[in-house]
Amino acid sequence: MATGAKQAFILAGTSSGCGKTTLTLGLLALLRQQGFAPQPFKVGPDYLDTTWHSAIAGRKSRNLDNWMLPDNTVRALFSRAMETTSLGVIEGVMGLFDGLGLDPFCASTAGMARLLGVPVILLMDGKGVSTSLAATLNGFCDFAPGVNIAGVIINRVNTDNHFRQLCAALGRYCRVPVLGYVPELPELHLPSRHLGLVGATGKAINQAPWQQLAAVLEKTVNLPALLNCCQPLRNLSVATLPLPNPALAGGLSMAIAQDDAFHFYYQDNLDMLEQAGVRLVPFSPLADTQVPACDMLWLGGGYPEMFASQLAANGAMRASVKQFAARGVPVYAECGGLMYLGDSLADAEGQTHPMCGVLAGHSTMGNQLKRFGYCEATASHDTLLAAAGETLRGHEFHYSEFTTSLPASQQCRKVRDGQVVRQWEGGWQQGNTFASYLHLHFAQSPAMLNRWFTTARSLQ
């Protein structure tokens, strides 16, 4: 257990794509070099940034999402993750005040900073600007109350003279200290895929570039001053996290797909299952030949389209998944898992690959987003995770479309600023198998797990 005061900060940006993830990874590497054990977090539902956080920090990164989850649950998850460390490093999402709709505190970095009571370190773009940067900073500082912008780091600064000029402008017109800068490093590249980074899964990533970035930041960022911006965390939640019924969960086993094709799982979801008494049994649809003998099966999201030929070639595993579902063992699949359960998958090159054939349907990859963002899904009838009429909150992001004659199980809608801006049907239940494009955080309603466990118990 860590001892002493606990601190945390949120690294925010003025916009998406301003370099938050690169700087977060560099700071995590630097803090480890300095003897800290930083606990990384990511604001929002992103799966990809967290895999990189975990690889660099050596600790599992956690998602903090106050749209899918109640505020008290977010505080409790944050507090639990901070139990074994003294320093939390939270990467924000998009720009500081960008979230869902026009409310600057709804599903935004600013909202999370206010909820947790942690200071904001604002990353600003210094390229091609001087005194105007001061006007931008003052606008951010004055925009909304309750957000403590405690320090600034300037990105894309190429010379010491440029940095001195920016410091002089901010020092004259602003009240927020400049903590350092990040030079342009074109050789440092994060691979992208669809909406963000390729997940740092599979083979161990090359740590050398991040150690090199840490060495640069040690010279260009005043780390002691940054840490001095972080007051001791107060009122860390001691609330007990809601858990599913251990009497239902205890002794059950769950096969969980975990490999390069399927790896989108919230760490807190995995922890919740294990703490309730479920034994998780990882397996690889790419490399293994059969599903482990378990009471339940979970096929998470990922990139099955990138490995479609390998998944198709593993006929033994596809047959095993189909037999598993045919026996009535409860199966839950999210996004990429849904694509794997269908009859076939057409990749981006138009080549069609056979899949498991559990659900009668076909997935087709497109070249643009089909759906992206938070949404609510109300069950049209009883499903594996929800009773008829029950609404769950989740997140969709996918380039594929699943075409099927099966009746949909969910009425889905995107709500922004209190208005329904889009509606559609989704989610499919067949027997004890339920699959949809929706990614869910189980802590919003542990009752969904109780339903899953009850189905598994009924087959024993």
BELNOR-V375707 format. One record per helix or strand of 3 or more residues. SS is the DSSP state (H for helix, E for strand). FROM is the first residue (numbers start at 1). TO is the last residue. If there is no record, write none. Layout:
ss = (SS;SS)
from = (FROM;FROM)
to = (TO;TO)
This chain:
ss = (E;H;E;H;E;H;E;H;E;H;E;H;E;H;H;H;E;E;H;E;E;H;H;E;H;E;E;E;E;E;E;E;E;E;E;H;H)
from = (7;20;39;48;62;71;87;109;119;132;149;160;177;208;223;246;253;262;267;279;296;304;315;330;336;344;352;361;371;391;400;410;419;428;433;442;447)
to = (13;33;43;57;64;84;95;116;125;143;155;173;182;220;228;249;257;264;276;283;299;313;326;334;341;346;354;365;379;398;404;416;426;430;436;444;458)
